[in-house]
């Protein structure tokens, strides 16, 4: 049952009522207010302030300010008059009816606001869509207008060019006719008027001879055919004489790389010592490169995978650390006392990678396996207990 607030204060004027309700240290986010023209309710569990007002108020013009541990209400009266008291005396049935009416009124008002907001959003979307369509239409019209103008301009230029070509051809034809007429003998010029139809074949024969001569001259001006040549092609030699569909390109490239190594670089143990020095110096990428080259030479050494997993942990390559530590554990089978220290390191590194990925259940399993290998390791036990607490929710993950 809520606790009724009694230590409120209120003042009034002829037009306004001021009510101050202390919030008893409750956060403002937990305060719920219901206000109608005859009813005011402030709920902040476990406290409750409820007022059946003496007169009617204008809820639309009234204000509520909540903050600094107090809720201040400024209620505007509908009638300018002085109230005798803040509350009016009502029986329980009337109070219940007013509460129900207030809740229904607030719900209806909230629904109206929601519908109005949805309508406004829909209108804004419609306006935005219409505006966008209008802009796109204007852009299409602008582009079409530019295309039409460009087409008209190109058509006009083409007509001008055709007219120019026609005039040039006419002038050339006129000059050609004038030159042919000037080259004829004088007796042909004088007898042209008296020539008969029987002489016309002679004129045609002369023109045919002239045309053949001009045709021969044109053929003489053509360039000679191109001379034939020979191009020598040398293909890239393949070291491995196999068809490409049968070859293994990655393995072949790997073998090519290993051919250029010195005798020391071909020794996995020497590469492991080199990588260990890089790791101690903090050069984790160089250590990864050295471990990777050693693994290419010998994939059966679990320490190479385990140490490379440690490098990946330092560089935050967590998934690669999981792969390498898992591969190391596969190689460390069967589990015997001789490989116990190596298995412990691999379990711890894989468990650490799981925890960094926030996979605490899987990480706890690896840490428990490590504790079984070395039950007297107090630091390992403390880390295992910490992971267990994180899973149970008693300690925040970090």
CORLIN-V917842 format. One record per backbone hydrogen bond with DSSP energy under -0.5 kcal/mol. CO is the residue of the C=O (numbers start at 0). NH is the residue of the N-H. If there is no record, write none. Layout:
co:nh
CO:NH
CO:NH
This chain:
co:nh
1:3
2:47
8:19
10:17
13:80
14:76
15:12
16:74
17:10
18:72
19:8
20:70
22:25
26:29
27:30
31:42
33:40
36:56
37:52
38:35
39:50
40:33
41:43
41:48
42:31
43:46
45:2
46:43
47:4
48:41
50:39
50:52
51:87
55:77
55:78
56:58
57:60
57:61
57:75
62:73
64:71
66:69
68:22
69:66
69:71
70:20
70:72
71:64
72:18
72:74
73:62
74:16
74:76
75:57
78:80
80:82
85:53
87:89
90:94
91:95
92:96
93:97
94:98
95:99
96:100
97:101
98:102
99:103
100:104
101:105
102:106
103:107
104:108
105:109
106:110
107:111
108:112
109:113
110:114
111:115
112:116
113:117
114:118
115:119
116:120
117:121
118:122
119:123
120:124
121:125
122:126
123:127
124:128
125:129
126:130
127:131
128:132
129:133
130:134
131:135
132:136
133:137
134:138
135:139
136:140
137:141
138:142
139:143
140:144
141:145
142:146
143:147
144:148
145:149
146:150
147:151
148:152
149:153
150:154
151:155
152:156
153:157
154:158
155:159
156:160
157:161
158:162
159:163
160:164
161:165
162:166
163:167
164:168
165:169
166:170
167:171
168:172
169:173
170:174
171:175
172:176
173:177
174:178
175:179
176:180
177:181
178:182
180:183
184:188
185:189
186:190
188:191
195:198
195:199
198:201
198:202
199:203
200:204
201:205
202:206
203:207
204:208
205:209
206:210
207:211
208:212
209:213
210:214
211:215
212:216
213:217
214:218
215:219
216:220
217:220
217:221
218:221
232:234
238:240
239:241
242:245
242:246
243:246
246:248
247:251
248:252
249:253
250:254
251:255
252:256
253:257
254:258
255:259
256:259
257:260
261:265
263:266
265:267
266:270
267:271
268:272
269:273
270:274
271:275
272:276
273:277
274:278
275:279
276:280
277:281
277:282
278:281
281:283
282:286
283:287
284:288
285:289
286:290
287:291
288:292
289:293
290:294
291:295
292:296
293:297
297:300
299:301
300:303
300:304
301:305
302:306
303:307
304:308
305:309
306:310
307:311
308:312
309:313
310:314
311:316
312:315
315:317
316:320
317:321
318:322
319:323
320:324
321:325
322:326
323:327
324:328
325:329
326:330
327:331
330:332
333:335
335:338
336:339
338:342
339:343
340:344
341:345
342:346
343:347
344:348
345:349
346:350
347:351
348:352
349:353
350:354
351:355
352:356
353:358
354:357
357:359
358:362
359:363
360:364
361:365
362:366
363:367
364:368
365:369
366:370
367:371
368:372
369:373
373:376
375:377
376:380
377:381
378:382
379:383
380:384
381:385
382:386
383:387
384:388
385:389
386:390
387:391
388:392
388:393
388:394
389:392
